[in-house]
Amino acid sequence: MEFSSPLIKGRLLKRYKRFLADIELADGSVITAHCPNTGSMKHCLFPGHTVWLSESDNPKRKYPHTWELGQDDNGHMFSVNTGRANALAVEAINRELIRELNGYSRIQTEVAYGEEKSRIDLLLSGNNKPDCFVEIKSVTLHMGDGEGAFPDSVSTRGQKHLRELMHMQSLGHRAVLLFVVAHSGIDRVRAAKEIDEKYASLLKEAQQNGVEVLAYCCEFNDNTVCISEQVPVL
């Protein structure tokens, strides 16, 4: 995925009110940017560190800048914008980079499904294959020594999605949880049991009931981010 225009480099001052961040630009000016991340951003908030912003030309936006990328204490890159994970997954599937999801002729996004009024991130269908329901989660919580975990805060929404995937699996469909590892320092993923024990329990139950759990890492280059290779789920 290539950003539509070169990202703007800045320095993080603070994140506040969940969706806002103050950024100092190279000329010393300070702007407020949209922070497109609903999580705690645990281990991803480094005041004083370098960040990168995109800029929208939509005149209706109160804050035209969006915080896209950041850098941690060890120089690892990570994606702040969790909304990019779906686009990265679609691009990777179209390029046949996620081999487990090859062979479908149609990709639909944000399709209503399930028993709890949910929307699936991706619905893959066609070529006489069972429908494949794909839920995507962005992983940025770096626990050290290459280990990543999800979620970074208690996620009742994530718990609901696991229940929905199990339900679709029970109906004879294919159900997949795809972790998009949007942190260059992570080479394996696990459930963050110490943060959300219920999620970890449901993830184990989902796997035991046939839900497939995949994890693919991202590569960061200049003005692009793309899914590169599979990493293990512990």
CYANA upper distance limits for C-alpha pairs under 8 A (distance plus 0.5 A):
  1 MET  CA     87 ALA  CA      8.14
  1 MET  CA     88 LEU  CA      6.79
  1 MET  CA     91 GLU  CA      7.69
  1 MET  CA    224 THR  CA      6.01
  1 MET  CA    225 VAL  CA      5.81
  1 MET  CA    226 CYS  CA      5.99
  2 GLU  CA    223 ASN  CA      6.47
  2 GLU  CA    224 THR  CA      4.85
  2 GLU  CA    225 VAL  CA      7.05
  3 PHE  CA      7 LEU  CA      7.90
  3 PHE  CA     54 SER  CA      8.26
  3 PHE  CA    223 ASN  CA      6.51
  3 PHE  CA    224 THR  CA      6.76
  5 SER  CA     54 SER  CA      7.91
  5 SER  CA     55 GLU  CA      8.49
  6 PRO  CA     54 SER  CA      7.97
  6 PRO  CA    223 ASN  CA      6.67
  7 LEU  CA     52 TRP  CA      6.25
  7 LEU  CA     53 LEU  CA      5.81
  7 LEU  CA     54 SER  CA      5.61
  7 LEU  CA     55 GLU  CA      8.17
  7 LEU  CA    223 ASN  CA      7.19
  8 ILE  CA     52 TRP  CA      5.82
  8 ILE  CA     53 LEU  CA      5.41
  8 ILE  CA     54 SER  CA      6.79
  8 ILE  CA     55 GLU  CA      8.35
  9 LYS  CA     25 LEU  CA      7.21
  9 LYS  CA     26 ALA  CA      7.67
  9 LYS  CA     50 THR  CA      7.48
  9 LYS  CA     51 VAL  CA      6.45
  9 LYS  CA     52 TRP  CA      5.11
  9 LYS  CA     53 LEU  CA      6.96
 10 GLY  CA     23 ILE  CA      6.56
 10 GLY  CA     24 GLU  CA      5.96
 10 GLY  CA     25 LEU  CA      4.96
 10 GLY  CA     26 ALA  CA      6.64
 10 GLY  CA     50 THR  CA      6.25
 10 GLY  CA     51 VAL  CA      5.82
 10 GLY  CA     52 TRP  CA      6.58
 10 GLY  CA     53 LEU  CA      8.07
 11 ARG  CA     23 ILE  CA      5.98
 11 ARG  CA     24 GLU  CA      5.54
 11 ARG  CA     25 LEU  CA      6.93
 11 ARG  CA     47 PRO  CA      8.00
 11 ARG  CA     48 GLY  CA      6.07
 11 ARG  CA     49 HIS  CA      5.98
 11 ARG  CA     50 THR  CA      5.18
 11 ARG  CA     51 VAL  CA      6.17
 12 LEU  CA     21 ALA  CA      7.93
 12 LEU  CA     22 ASP  CA      6.93
 12 LEU  CA     23 ILE  CA      5.27
 12 LEU  CA     24 GLU  CA      6.98
 12 LEU  CA     46 PHE  CA      7.56
 12 LEU  CA     47 PRO  CA      5.48
 12 LEU  CA     48 GLY  CA      5.76
 12 LEU  CA     49 HIS  CA      6.29
 12 LEU  CA     50 THR  CA      6.94
 12 LEU  CA     51 VAL  CA      6.76
 13 LEU  CA     21 ALA  CA      7.86
 13 LEU  CA     22 ASP  CA      5.90
 13 LEU  CA     23 ILE  CA      5.99
 13 LEU  CA     24 GLU  CA      7.26
 13 LEU  CA     47 PRO  CA      5.53
 13 LEU  CA     48 GLY  CA      6.46
 14 LYS  CA     21 ALA  CA      6.07
 14 LYS  CA     22 ASP  CA      5.95
 14 LYS  CA     23 ILE  CA      7.91
 14 LYS  CA     47 PRO  CA      6.42
 15 ARG  CA     19 PHE  CA      8.07
 15 ARG  CA     20 LEU  CA      6.22
 15 ARG  CA     21 ALA  CA      4.62
 15 ARG  CA     22 ASP  CA      6.96
 15 ARG  CA     35 CYS  CA      8.28
 15 ARG  CA     45 LEU  CA      8.35
 16 TYR  CA     20 LEU  CA      5.92
 16 TYR  CA     21 ALA  CA      6.58
 18 ARG  CA     35 CYS  CA      7.78
 18 ARG  CA     37 ASN  CA      8.27
 18 ARG  CA     38 THR  CA      7.30
 19 PHE  CA     34 HIS  CA      6.24
 19 PHE  CA     35 CYS  CA      5.02
 19 PHE  CA     36 PRO  CA      6.78
 19 PHE  CA     37 ASN  CA      7.45
 19 PHE  CA     38 THR  CA      7.85
 20 LEU  CA     32 THR  CA      7.08
 20 LEU  CA     33 ALA  CA      6.31
 20 LEU  CA     34 HIS  CA      5.47
 20 LEU  CA     35 CYS  CA      5.61
 21 ALA  CA     32 THR  CA      6.07
 21 ALA  CA     33 ALA  CA      5.77
 21 ALA  CA     34 HIS  CA      6.93
 21 ALA  CA     35 CYS  CA      6.60
 21 ALA  CA     67 TRP  CA      8.31
 22 ASP  CA     30 VAL  CA      7.12
 22 ASP  CA     31 ILE  CA      6.22
 22 ASP  CA     32 THR  CA      5.02
 22 ASP  CA     33 ALA  CA      6.78
 23 ILE  CA     30 VAL  CA      6.01
 23 ILE  CA     31 ILE  CA      5.91
 23 ILE  CA     32 THR  CA      6.73
 23 ILE  CA     33 ALA  CA      7.55
 24 GLU  CA     28 GLY  CA      6.43
 24 GLU  CA     29 SER  CA      6.20
 24 GLU  CA     30 VAL  CA      4.87
 24 GLU  CA     31 ILE  CA      6.99
 25 LEU  CA     29 SER  CA      6.01
 25 LEU  CA     30 VAL  CA      6.67
 25 LEU  CA     31 ILE  CA      8.07
 32 THR  CA     63 TYR  CA      7.23
 32 THR  CA     65 HIS  CA      8.07
 33 ALA  CA     53 LEU  CA      8.48
 33 ALA  CA     63 TYR  CA      6.25
 33 ALA  CA     64 PRO  CA      7.58
 33 ALA  CA     65 HIS  CA      5.36
 33 ALA  CA     66 THR  CA      5.82
 33 ALA  CA     67 TRP  CA      6.71
 34 HIS  CA     63 TYR  CA      6.68
 34 HIS  CA     64 PRO  CA      8.22
 34 HIS  CA     65 HIS  CA      6.69
 34 HIS  CA     66 THR  CA      5.24
 34 HIS  CA     67 TRP  CA      6.64
 35 CYS  CA     66 THR  CA      6.73
 35 CYS  CA     67 TRP  CA      5.95
 35 CYS  CA     80 VAL  CA      8.02
 35 CYS  CA     81 ASN  CA      7.82
 36 PRO  CA     66 THR  CA      7.71
 36 PRO  CA     67 TRP  CA      7.56
 36 PRO  CA     80 VAL  CA      7.37
 36 PRO  CA     81 ASN  CA      5.53
 36 PRO  CA     82 THR  CA      7.11
 36 PRO  CA     83 GLY  CA      7.72
 37 ASN  CA     41 MET  CA      7.97
 37 ASN  CA     80 VAL  CA      6.81
 37 ASN  CA     81 ASN  CA      6.37
 37 ASN  CA     82 THR  CA      6.34
 39 GLY  CA    152 ASP  CA      6.90
 39 GLY  CA    153 SER  CA      6.76
 40 SER  CA    152 ASP  CA      6.55
 40 SER  CA    153 SER  CA      6.41
 41 MET  CA     45 LEU  CA      6.76
 41 MET  CA    140 THR  CA      8.24
 41 MET  CA    141 LEU  CA      7.82
 41 MET  CA    152 ASP  CA      7.18
 42 LYS  CA    141 LEU  CA      6.75
 42 LYS  CA    152 ASP  CA      6.57
 43 HIS  CA     72 ASP  CA      8.42
 43 HIS  CA    141 LEU  CA      6.65
 43 HIS  CA    142 HIS  CA      6.95
 44 CYS  CA     70 GLY  CA      7.99
 44 CYS  CA     71 GLN  CA      8.38
 44 CYS  CA     72 ASP  CA      7.16
 44 CYS  CA     78 PHE  CA      8.40
 44 CYS  CA    140 THR  CA      7.90
 44 CYS  CA    141 LEU  CA      7.78
 46 PHE  CA     71 GLN  CA      8.49
 46 PHE  CA     72 ASP  CA      7.22
 46 PHE  CA     73 ASP  CA      8.26
 49 HIS  CA     70 GLY  CA      8.13
 49 HIS  CA     71 GLN  CA      7.09
 49 HIS  CA     72 ASP  CA      7.76
 49 HIS  CA     73 ASP  CA      8.50
 50 THR  CA     70 GLY  CA      6.66
 50 THR  CA     71 GLN  CA      6.45
 51 VAL  CA     67 TRP  CA      7.77
 51 VAL  CA     68 GLU  CA      8.09
 51 VAL  CA     69 LEU  CA      6.12
 51 VAL  CA     70 GLY  CA      4.84
 51 VAL  CA     71 GLN  CA      6.98
 52 TRP  CA     67 TRP  CA      6.73
 52 TRP  CA     68 GLU  CA      6.28
 52 TRP  CA     69 LEU  CA      5.57
 52 TRP  CA     70 GLY  CA      6.86
 53 LEU  CA     65 HIS  CA      6.62
 53 LEU  CA     66 THR  CA      5.82
 53 LEU  CA     67 TRP  CA      5.09
 53 LEU  CA     68 GLU  CA      5.78
 53 LEU  CA     69 LEU  CA      7.50
 54 SER  CA     65 HIS  CA      6.10
 54 SER  CA     66 THR  CA      5.73
 54 SER  CA     67 TRP  CA      7.16
 54 SER  CA     68 GLU  CA      7.02
 55 GLU  CA     64 PRO  CA      6.03
 55 GLU  CA     65 HIS  CA      4.96
 55 GLU  CA     66 THR  CA      6.85
 56 SER  CA     61 ARG  CA      8.43
 56 SER  CA     64 PRO  CA      5.53
 56 SER  CA     65 HIS  CA      6.79
 56 SER  CA     66 THR  CA      8.41
 57 ASP  CA     64 PRO  CA      7.48
 58 ASN  CA     64 PRO  CA      7.70
 59 PRO  CA     64 PRO  CA      8.43
 67 TRP  CA     80 VAL  CA      7.12
 67 TRP  CA     81 ASN  CA      7.40
 68 GLU  CA     79 SER  CA      6.41
 68 GLU  CA     80 VAL  CA      5.71
 68 GLU  CA     81 ASN  CA      5.70
 69 LEU  CA     77 MET  CA      7.50
 69 LEU  CA     78 PHE  CA      6.18
 69 LEU  CA     79 SER  CA      5.03
 69 LEU  CA     80 VAL  CA      5.81
 69 LEU  CA     81 ASN  CA      7.82
 70 GLY  CA     77 MET  CA      6.34
 70 GLY  CA     78 PHE  CA      5.94
 70 GLY  CA     79 SER  CA      6.95
 70 GLY  CA     80 VAL  CA      7.26
 71 GLN  CA     75 GLY  CA      6.09
 71 GLN  CA     76 HIS  CA      5.96
 71 GLN  CA     77 MET  CA      5.16
 71 GLN  CA     78 PHE  CA      6.76
 72 ASP  CA     76 HIS  CA      5.93
 72 ASP  CA     77 MET  CA      7.21
 72 ASP  CA     78 PHE  CA      8.38
 76 HIS  CA    183 HIS  CA      7.42
 76 HIS  CA    184 SER  CA      5.90
 76 HIS  CA    185 GLY  CA      6.03
 77 MET  CA    183 HIS  CA      6.23
 77 MET  CA    184 SER  CA      5.86
 77 MET  CA    185 GLY  CA      7.96
 77 MET  CA    220 PHE  CA      7.57
 78 PHE  CA    140 THR  CA      7.08
 78 PHE  CA    182 ALA  CA      5.93
 78 PHE  CA    183 HIS  CA      4.63
 78 PHE  CA    184 SER  CA      6.79
 79 SER  CA    140 THR  CA      7.85
 79 SER  CA    182 ALA  CA      5.91
 79 SER  CA    183 HIS  CA      7.13
 81 ASN  CA     85 ALA  CA      8.42
 82 THR  CA    138 SER  CA      6.35
 83 GLY  CA     87 ALA  CA      8.14
 84 ARG  CA     88 LEU  CA      6.68
 85 ALA  CA     89 ALA  CA      6.67
 85 ALA  CA    136 ILE  CA      7.61
 85 ALA  CA    137 LYS  CA      7.73
 85 ALA  CA    138 SER  CA      6.46
 85 ALA  CA    180 VAL  CA      6.71
 85 ALA  CA    182 ALA  CA      8.36
 86 ASN  CA     90 VAL  CA      6.74
 86 ASN  CA    121 ASP  CA      7.53
 86 ASN  CA    136 ILE  CA      7.08
 87 ALA  CA     91 GLU  CA      6.64
 88 LEU  CA     92 ALA  CA      6.62
 88 LEU  CA    225 VAL  CA      8.36
 88 LEU  CA    226 CYS  CA      6.69
 88 LEU  CA    227 ILE  CA      6.93
 89 ALA  CA     93 ILE  CA      6.57
 89 ALA  CA    180 VAL  CA      8.04
 89 ALA  CA    227 ILE  CA      7.80
 90 VAL  CA     94 ASN  CA      6.64
 90 VAL  CA    107 ILE  CA      8.40
 91 GLU  CA     95 ARG  CA      6.73
 92 ALA  CA     96 GLU  CA      6.54
 92 ALA  CA     97 LEU  CA      5.58
 92 ALA  CA     98 ILE  CA      6.79
 92 ALA  CA    226 CYS  CA      8.09
 92 ALA  CA    227 ILE  CA      6.71
 93 ILE  CA     97 LEU  CA      6.41
 93 ILE  CA     98 ILE  CA      6.22
 93 ILE  CA    101 LEU  CA      7.06
 93 ILE  CA    102 ASN  CA      7.22
 96 GLU  CA    101 LEU  CA      8.15
 96 GLU  CA    102 ASN  CA      6.30
 97 LEU  CA    227 ILE  CA      8.17
 97 LEU  CA    228 SER  CA      7.82
 97 LEU  CA    229 GLU  CA      8.21
 98 ILE  CA    102 ASN  CA      7.23
 98 ILE  CA    216 TYR  CA      8.45
 98 ILE  CA    230 GLN  CA      8.40
103 GLY  CA    127 ASN  CA      7.61
104 TYR  CA    124 LEU  CA      6.55
104 TYR  CA    125 SER  CA      5.99
104 TYR  CA    126 GLY  CA      5.85
104 TYR  CA    127 ASN  CA      6.50
104 TYR  CA    129 LYS  CA      7.87
105 SER  CA    124 LEU  CA      8.07
105 SER  CA    125 SER  CA      6.81
105 SER  CA    126 GLY  CA      5.57
105 SER  CA    127 ASN  CA      6.73
106 ARG  CA    124 LEU  CA      6.21
106 ARG  CA    125 SER  CA      5.79
106 ARG  CA    126 GLY  CA      6.53
107 ILE  CA    122 LEU  CA      7.04
107 ILE  CA    123 LEU  CA      6.28
107 ILE  CA    124 LEU  CA      5.31
107 ILE  CA    125 SER  CA      7.24
108 GLN  CA    122 LEU  CA      6.10
108 GLN  CA    123 LEU  CA      5.56
108 GLN  CA    124 LEU  CA      7.04
109 THR  CA    120 ILE  CA      7.56
109 THR  CA    121 ASP  CA      5.89
109 THR  CA    122 LEU  CA      5.16
109 THR  CA    123 LEU  CA      6.84
110 GLU  CA    119 ARG  CA      5.67
110 GLU  CA    120 ILE  CA      5.77
110 GLU  CA    121 ASP  CA      5.42
110 GLU  CA    122 LEU  CA      6.91
111 VAL  CA    119 ARG  CA      5.56
111 VAL  CA    120 ILE  CA      5.84
111 VAL  CA    121 ASP  CA      7.54
111 VAL  CA    122 LEU  CA      7.79
111 VAL  CA    123 LEU  CA      7.50
112 ALA  CA    117 LYS  CA      7.52
112 ALA  CA    118 SER  CA      6.31
112 ALA  CA    119 ARG  CA      4.80
112 ALA  CA    120 ILE  CA      6.93
113 TYR  CA    117 LYS  CA      7.13
113 TYR  CA    118 SER  CA      6.14
113 TYR  CA    119 ARG  CA      6.19
113 TYR  CA    120 ILE  CA      7.08
114 GLY  CA    118 SER  CA      6.54
114 GLY  CA    119 ARG  CA      8.38
114 GLY  CA    164 GLU  CA      6.03
114 GLY  CA    167 HIS  CA      7.65
114 GLY  CA    168 MET  CA      7.59
115 GLU  CA    164 GLU  CA      7.34
115 GLU  CA    167 HIS  CA      8.46
116 GLU  CA    160 LYS  CA      7.98
116 GLU  CA    164 GLU  CA      7.79
118 SER  CA    161 HIS  CA      8.06
118 SER  CA    164 GLU  CA      8.30
120 ILE  CA    133 PHE  CA      7.09
120 ILE  CA    134 VAL  CA      7.09
120 ILE  CA    135 GLU  CA      6.46
121 ASP  CA    133 PHE  CA      8.34
121 ASP  CA    134 VAL  CA      6.61
121 ASP  CA    135 GLU  CA      5.78
121 ASP  CA    136 ILE  CA      6.84
122 LEU  CA    133 PHE  CA      6.63
122 LEU  CA    134 VAL  CA      5.52
122 LEU  CA    135 GLU  CA      7.16
123 LEU  CA    131 ASP  CA      7.43
123 LEU  CA    132 CYS  CA      6.22
123 LEU  CA    133 PHE  CA      5.36
123 LEU  CA    134 VAL  CA      6.70
124 LEU  CA    131 ASP  CA      6.36
124 LEU  CA    132 CYS  CA      5.45
124 LEU  CA    133 PHE  CA      7.05
124 LEU  CA    134 VAL  CA      8.19
125 SER  CA    129 LYS  CA      7.10
125 SER  CA    130 PRO  CA      7.37
125 SER  CA    131 ASP  CA      5.33
125 SER  CA    132 CYS  CA      6.89
126 GLY  CA    130 PRO  CA      8.35
126 GLY  CA    131 ASP  CA      8.00
130 PRO  CA    172 GLY  CA      8.30
130 PRO  CA    173 HIS  CA      6.21
130 PRO  CA    174 ARG  CA      6.86
131 ASP  CA    173 HIS  CA      6.06
131 ASP  CA    174 ARG  CA      6.57
132 CYS  CA    173 HIS  CA      6.72
132 CYS  CA    174 ARG  CA      5.00
132 CYS  CA    175 ALA  CA      6.22
132 CYS  CA    176 VAL  CA      7.68
133 PHE  CA    165 LEU  CA      7.83
133 PHE  CA    168 MET  CA      8.16
133 PHE  CA    173 HIS  CA      8.00
133 PHE  CA    174 ARG  CA      6.63
133 PHE  CA    175 ALA  CA      5.36
133 PHE  CA    176 VAL  CA      6.57
134 VAL  CA    175 ALA  CA      6.64
134 VAL  CA    176 VAL  CA      5.23
134 VAL  CA    177 LEU  CA      6.31
134 VAL  CA    178 LEU  CA      7.24
135 GLU  CA    161 HIS  CA      7.84
135 GLU  CA    165 LEU  CA      8.43
135 GLU  CA    176 VAL  CA      6.80
135 GLU  CA    177 LEU  CA      5.43
135 GLU  CA    178 LEU  CA      6.56
136 ILE  CA    177 LEU  CA      6.56
136 ILE  CA    178 LEU  CA      5.32
136 ILE  CA    179 PHE  CA      6.42
136 ILE  CA    180 VAL  CA      7.41
137 LYS  CA    177 LEU  CA      8.11
137 LYS  CA    178 LEU  CA      6.79
137 LYS  CA    179 PHE  CA      5.42
137 LYS  CA    180 VAL  CA      6.52
138 SER  CA    179 PHE  CA      6.39
138 SER  CA    180 VAL  CA      5.38
138 SER  CA    181 VAL  CA      6.47
138 SER  CA    182 ALA  CA      6.78
139 VAL  CA    148 GLY  CA      7.44
139 VAL  CA    149 ALA  CA      7.22
139 VAL  CA    150 PHE  CA      6.52
139 VAL  CA    151 PRO  CA      8.01
139 VAL  CA    179 PHE  CA      6.89
139 VAL  CA    180 VAL  CA      6.50
139 VAL  CA    181 VAL  CA      5.18
139 VAL  CA    182 ALA  CA      6.23
139 VAL  CA    183 HIS  CA      7.68
140 THR  CA    148 GLY  CA      7.38
140 THR  CA    149 ALA  CA      8.09
140 THR  CA    150 PHE  CA      8.43
140 THR  CA    181 VAL  CA      6.97
140 THR  CA    182 ALA  CA      6.14
140 THR  CA    183 HIS  CA      5.83
141 LEU  CA    148 GLY  CA      5.98
141 LEU  CA    149 ALA  CA      5.99
141 LEU  CA    150 PHE  CA      7.20
141 LEU  CA    151 PRO  CA      8.10
141 LEU  CA    152 ASP  CA      6.54
142 HIS  CA    146 GLY  CA      7.65
142 HIS  CA    147 GLU  CA      6.56
142 HIS  CA    148 GLY  CA      5.13
142 HIS  CA    149 ALA  CA      7.21
142 HIS  CA    183 HIS  CA      8.18
142 HIS  CA    185 GLY  CA      7.71
142 HIS  CA    186 ILE  CA      6.94
143 MET  CA    147 GLU  CA      5.89
143 MET  CA    148 GLY  CA      6.06
143 MET  CA    149 ALA  CA      7.40
144 GLY  CA    148 GLY  CA      8.08
146 GLY  CA    185 GLY  CA      6.09
146 GLY  CA    186 ILE  CA      4.92
146 GLY  CA    187 ASP  CA      5.70
146 GLY  CA    188 ARG  CA      7.07
147 GLU  CA    186 ILE  CA      5.90
147 GLU  CA    187 ASP  CA      6.73
147 GLU  CA    188 ARG  CA      5.76
147 GLU  CA    189 VAL  CA      6.49
147 GLU  CA    190 ARG  CA      8.17
148 GLY  CA    186 ILE  CA      5.91
148 GLY  CA    187 ASP  CA      7.81
148 GLY  CA    188 ARG  CA      6.48
148 GLY  CA    189 VAL  CA      5.18
148 GLY  CA    190 ARG  CA      6.90
149 ALA  CA    189 VAL  CA      5.90
149 ALA  CA    190 ARG  CA      5.38
149 ALA  CA    191 ALA  CA      5.85
149 ALA  CA    192 ALA  CA      5.54
150 PHE  CA    189 VAL  CA      8.12
150 PHE  CA    190 ARG  CA      7.13
150 PHE  CA    191 ALA  CA      5.65
150 PHE  CA    192 ALA  CA      5.61
151 PRO  CA    155 SER  CA      7.18
151 PRO  CA    191 ALA  CA      7.52
151 PRO  CA    192 ALA  CA      6.38
151 PRO  CA    195 ILE  CA      7.79
151 PRO  CA    196 ASP  CA      7.54
152 ASP  CA    192 ALA  CA      7.71
152 ASP  CA    195 ILE  CA      7.31
153 SER  CA    195 ILE  CA      6.47
153 SER  CA    196 ASP  CA      7.24
154 VAL  CA    195 ILE  CA      6.73
154 VAL  CA    196 ASP  CA      5.40
154 VAL  CA    199 TYR  CA      8.40
155 SER  CA    159 GLN  CA      6.80
155 SER  CA    196 ASP  CA      7.57
155 SER  CA    199 TYR  CA      7.76
156 THR  CA    160 LYS  CA      6.72
156 THR  CA    199 TYR  CA      8.46
157 ARG  CA    161 HIS  CA      6.84
158 GLY  CA    162 LEU  CA      6.95
158 GLY  CA    199 TYR  CA      7.59
159 GLN  CA    163 ARG  CA      7.01
159 GLN  CA    198 LYS  CA      7.86
159 GLN  CA    199 TYR  CA      5.88
159 GLN  CA    202 LEU  CA      7.34
160 LYS  CA    164 GLU  CA      6.73
161 HIS  CA    165 LEU  CA      6.67
162 LEU  CA    166 MET  CA      6.78
162 LEU  CA    202 LEU  CA      7.10
162 LEU  CA    203 LEU  CA      7.20
162 LEU  CA    206 ALA  CA      7.13
163 ARG  CA    167 HIS  CA      6.77
163 ARG  CA    202 LEU  CA      8.01
163 ARG  CA    206 ALA  CA      8.13
164 GLU  CA    168 MET  CA      6.82
165 LEU  CA    169 GLN  CA      6.68
165 LEU  CA    175 ALA  CA      5.97
165 LEU  CA    176 VAL  CA      7.79
165 LEU  CA    206 ALA  CA      8.11
165 LEU  CA    211 VAL  CA      7.31
166 MET  CA    170 SER  CA      6.71
166 MET  CA    175 ALA  CA      7.73
166 MET  CA    206 ALA  CA      6.32
166 MET  CA    209 ASN  CA      7.25
166 MET  CA    210 GLY  CA      8.16
166 MET  CA    211 VAL  CA      6.91
167 HIS  CA    171 LEU  CA      7.00
168 MET  CA    172 GLY  CA      7.25
168 MET  CA    173 HIS  CA      6.07
168 MET  CA    174 ARG  CA      7.63
168 MET  CA    175 ALA  CA      6.94
169 GLN  CA    173 HIS  CA      5.52
169 GLN  CA    174 ARG  CA      6.14
169 GLN  CA    175 ALA  CA      6.05
169 GLN  CA    209 ASN  CA      8.19
169 GLN  CA    210 GLY  CA      7.28
169 GLN  CA    211 VAL  CA      7.14
174 ARG  CA    211 VAL  CA      7.97
175 ALA  CA    210 GLY  CA      8.24
175 ALA  CA    211 VAL  CA      5.69
175 ALA  CA    212 GLU  CA      6.80
176 VAL  CA    211 VAL  CA      6.18
176 VAL  CA    212 GLU  CA      5.17
176 VAL  CA    213 VAL  CA      6.36
176 VAL  CA    214 LEU  CA      7.88
177 LEU  CA    211 VAL  CA      7.71
177 LEU  CA    212 GLU  CA      6.65
177 LEU  CA    213 VAL  CA      5.29
177 LEU  CA    214 LEU  CA      6.71
178 LEU  CA    213 VAL  CA      6.53
178 LEU  CA    214 LEU  CA      5.36
178 LEU  CA    215 ALA  CA      6.19
178 LEU  CA    216 TYR  CA      8.17
179 PHE  CA    213 VAL  CA      8.18
179 PHE  CA    214 LEU  CA      6.55
179 PHE  CA    215 ALA  CA      4.95
179 PHE  CA    216 TYR  CA      6.90
180 VAL  CA    215 ALA  CA      6.48
180 VAL  CA    216 TYR  CA      5.88
180 VAL  CA    217 CYS  CA      6.52
180 VAL  CA    218 CYS  CA      7.78
180 VAL  CA    227 ILE  CA      8.19
181 VAL  CA    186 ILE  CA      7.58
181 VAL  CA    215 ALA  CA      7.24
181 VAL  CA    216 TYR  CA      6.36
181 VAL  CA    217 CYS  CA      4.92
181 VAL  CA    218 CYS  CA      6.52
182 ALA  CA    217 CYS  CA      6.84
182 ALA  CA    218 CYS  CA      5.97
183 HIS  CA    217 CYS  CA      7.93
183 HIS  CA    218 CYS  CA      7.39
184 SER  CA    217 CYS  CA      8.02
184 SER  CA    218 CYS  CA      7.22
184 SER  CA    219 GLU  CA      7.31
184 SER  CA    220 PHE  CA      7.98
186 ILE  CA    217 CYS  CA      8.16
187 ASP  CA    217 CYS  CA      7.77
187 ASP  CA    231 VAL  CA      6.30
187 ASP  CA    232 PRO  CA      7.98
188 ARG  CA    215 ALA  CA      8.46
188 ARG  CA    231 VAL  CA      5.89
188 ARG  CA    232 PRO  CA      5.55
188 ARG  CA    233 VAL  CA      6.43
188 ARG  CA    234 LEU  CA      7.51
189 VAL  CA    215 ALA  CA      7.72
189 VAL  CA    231 VAL  CA      7.99
189 VAL  CA    232 PRO  CA      6.90
189 VAL  CA    233 VAL  CA      5.30
189 VAL  CA    234 LEU  CA      6.45
190 ARG  CA    233 VAL  CA      6.19
190 ARG  CA    234 LEU  CA      5.50
191 ALA  CA    199 TYR  CA      7.96
191 ALA  CA    200 ALA  CA      5.72
191 ALA  CA    203 LEU  CA      8.05
191 ALA  CA    234 LEU  CA      8.47
192 ALA  CA    196 ASP  CA      6.61
192 ALA  CA    197 GLU  CA      7.84
192 ALA  CA    200 ALA  CA      7.07
193 LYS  CA    197 GLU  CA      4.92
193 LYS  CA    198 LYS  CA      8.17
193 LYS  CA    199 TYR  CA      7.81
193 LYS  CA    200 ALA  CA      5.73
193 LYS  CA    201 SER  CA      8.48
196 ASP  CA    200 ALA  CA      7.00
197 GLU  CA    201 SER  CA      6.70
198 LYS  CA    202 LEU  CA      6.66
199 TYR  CA    203 LEU  CA      6.53
200 ALA  CA    204 LYS  CA      6.85
201 SER  CA    205 GLU  CA      6.78
202 LEU  CA    206 ALA  CA      6.45
203 LEU  CA    207 GLN  CA      6.77
204 LYS  CA    208 GLN  CA      6.78
205 GLU  CA    209 ASN  CA      6.75
206 ALA  CA    210 GLY  CA      6.97
206 ALA  CA    211 VAL  CA      5.80
207 GLN  CA    211 VAL  CA      5.42
207 GLN  CA    212 GLU  CA      6.80
207 GLN  CA    213 VAL  CA      7.55
213 VAL  CA    233 VAL  CA      7.91
214 LEU  CA    230 GLN  CA      8.19
214 LEU  CA    232 PRO  CA      8.24
214 LEU  CA    233 VAL  CA      7.42
215 ALA  CA    230 GLN  CA      6.31
215 ALA  CA    231 VAL  CA      6.03
215 ALA  CA    232 PRO  CA      7.02
215 ALA  CA    233 VAL  CA      6.93
216 TYR  CA    227 ILE  CA      7.01
216 TYR  CA    228 SER  CA      7.37
216 TYR  CA    229 GLU  CA      5.95
216 TYR  CA    230 GLN  CA      4.69
216 TYR  CA    231 VAL  CA      6.03
217 CYS  CA    227 ILE  CA      6.27
217 CYS  CA    228 SER  CA      6.38
217 CYS  CA    229 GLU  CA      6.23
217 CYS  CA    230 GLN  CA      6.74
217 CYS  CA    231 VAL  CA      7.03
218 CYS  CA    225 VAL  CA      7.10
218 CYS  CA    226 CYS  CA      5.87
218 CYS  CA    227 ILE  CA      4.78
218 CYS  CA    228 SER  CA      5.90
218 CYS  CA    229 GLU  CA      7.97
219 GLU  CA    225 VAL  CA      6.20
219 GLU  CA    226 CYS  CA      5.90
219 GLU  CA    227 ILE  CA      6.67
219 GLU  CA    228 SER  CA      6.48
220 PHE  CA    224 THR  CA      6.59
220 PHE  CA    225 VAL  CA      5.23
220 PHE  CA    226 CYS  CA      7.35
221 ASN  CA    225 VAL  CA      6.81
